[in-house]
Amino acid sequence: MYERELERQTELAAARRDLYERGALSERELQEGRRGLIAAQKEVDDMRRAMAEADRMTGEARMVDVGRQRPLARGAYEEIPGLVRFSGLAEWSLTTDTPKLQRFFESRFGRALPISAFGQTGLHDRMGFDHRNALDVALHPDSQEGRVLMGFLRTSGIPFIAAWGSVPGATSGAHIHVGQPSPRLIVRR
């Protein structure tokens, strides 16, 4: 719905620009059209962000449940369909270890580490997760960057969980959670 409106506003903006250049439309009317296009783009961007965040949190909820069922021994590594877990050997600190991750990633790939959640967020609060000492990285575990990052985490002894998404082929919730699994702050029934 939002994308259809953006398409409509894009077409209207082009038509308005043409009419303005021909002198058949005032600058005020042209600006009104631009505002409509900007508002439609914002709606699309906001919805995409909300959907990605919900998908990521659904995947994280699945990770928490898996982590709670069978805790891994210190340093243990496990791959199951749709999920990789590594319990780590090192103590992970969000404040002191994140800069090391960022430097590694930037030196390797020439761009910033795509952090999608740094510590506790409003969505973690609403879902009842303690994410204060964790971060989420918006990388697909199967991507080259995702595989390299997981290799670095593992050789550094840093705990992580990588999820391919909560509904394979239907959601884009794939990400890498760095730190121990987020325990629930409250018990949901």
N, C-alpha and C positions, 0 to 999 in steps of 0.2 A: 504494500500500500504506500509506504513512504518512498520507495524507489520509483513507483509509478508517478507519484507527485513530483519527485525530483526531475524525472524525464519530462513531464509536462511543463514544469517551470523553466527547464533548460531550453525547450522549444520556444516558449513564450519570450524568454530573454533574448533569444536570437531574432525573433520577429520584431520585438520592441527596438532592438539595436538597429535593425534595418529601417524601421519606420522613423526612428530618431535621426538617422543619417540622411533620410530623404526630407526631413523637416516636418513630418506629419505627426510627430510625438514630442511632447515637451520633455525637458530634462527631468522635471519632477516625476513624470510618469515613467521615464526610463529608470530612475532611482527606485521607485516603488517596485518595479519588476525585479531589480537586482536584490532588493530586500527579500522579496518572495523566494528567489532562487537561493539566497544565503540561508534563509529559514528552512527551506526544504532540505538542503544539504546537511544542515545541523541535525535535523530530525533523523536522517539516514545514518549519520555518523554516531549519534547518541544511541540509536537502536542497535547498531552493529556492536558498539562497545558494551552495551548491556547484555546482549546475547553472548558475546565472547566471555564476559565475566561470569555469567550464569553457567555456561558450559564448563568453564575452568573450575568453578566451585563444585559443580556436580561431580566432575572428575576427582576433585580433592576429597569430597565426601566419600567417594568410592575407595580412595586411597586410605583414608582414615579407617574405614571398616575393615579393609584387608589387613592393614597394619595391626589392628586390634585383635584380629582373630589368631594370627600366628606371628608373634614377635620374632624377629630375626636375632640370632646371636651376634655379638659384637664382631664387626668386620664381615658379616655374611652378605652374600649377594644372591638375588633370586630374580629369575625371569619367568613370568607367567603370561599367558595371552593378554595383551593390552596393558601390561604393567611391569616395571622393573623396580626392584627395591635394593638399596644398599644401606646397611645400618651404620657404616662408617667406623673408623678407628679413632678419629680426631674429634675433639670437642668443637662444635660449630658455634661461632658467634656472629650474629648478623652485622654488628657494627665493625668488628675488626677483620672479619674474613671476606665480606662482600667486596671491599676495594681490591683484594687479591684476585677475586673472580673477574671483576671488571677489567683489571689490567691484562689478565691472561686473554680474555675474550677479545678485547680491543687490539692487542698486539697480534693475535692470530687471524682475526677477520676484518680488522680495520674499521670497525663500527662499535657502537656502544652495546653492551649486554642488554637485551630487550627484557627488562624487569617489568612484569605485569602486576606484581604485588610485593611491596616491601614492608615486611612486618604485618601488624594487625591492620585490617581495613574494615570499613563499615559492613561489607558483605560477610566477612569472617565473623564479625560480632553477631549479625543477624542469624547466621547459620550455627552459632555457638562453638566456633573453633578458636583455639588458642594458637594464633599464628604469629605471636610476638617475636619469636626468634627464628623466623623462616622467611624465605622469599620464593616467589614463583617467577620462572623465566618462560617467556612466550616463545618457545622453540618446540618444534615437533621432534620427538625422540628419534625418528627415522631420518631426519635431515642430517646433512653433513655437520652442520653446526651443533645440532643436538647430540650426535654421536661423539664429537670431539669434546663437548662440554662434559658429558657423562664420563668419558674416559679421564678427563682431568680431575673431576670430582672423586672418582674412584681411586686414582693413583695418589690423590692428596688425602685420602681417608675421610672425605667429607660426605656425610649422609645425604641421600637424595631418594626421591621417588619420581619415576617418569611414567606419565600416563598418556595413552594414545587417544583418550576421550572416553566419555561415559557410554556413548552408543556408537560403536564402530561404523563408520561410513555415514553417520547422520549428524554428528556434532563436531565442532572444531575446538573441542576442549583440550586438545593435546597440549601438555606443558611439562616442565620439569620443576618439581618442588625441591628446594634445597634446604636442608635441615631435617630434623627428626619429624615424623608424622605429627600433624596438628591434633592434639587430643581435644575432645569435646569439653567445653566449659560447663555445659549443662547437659543433662540426660534428656533426650527426646523420646517420647513414648508414641 
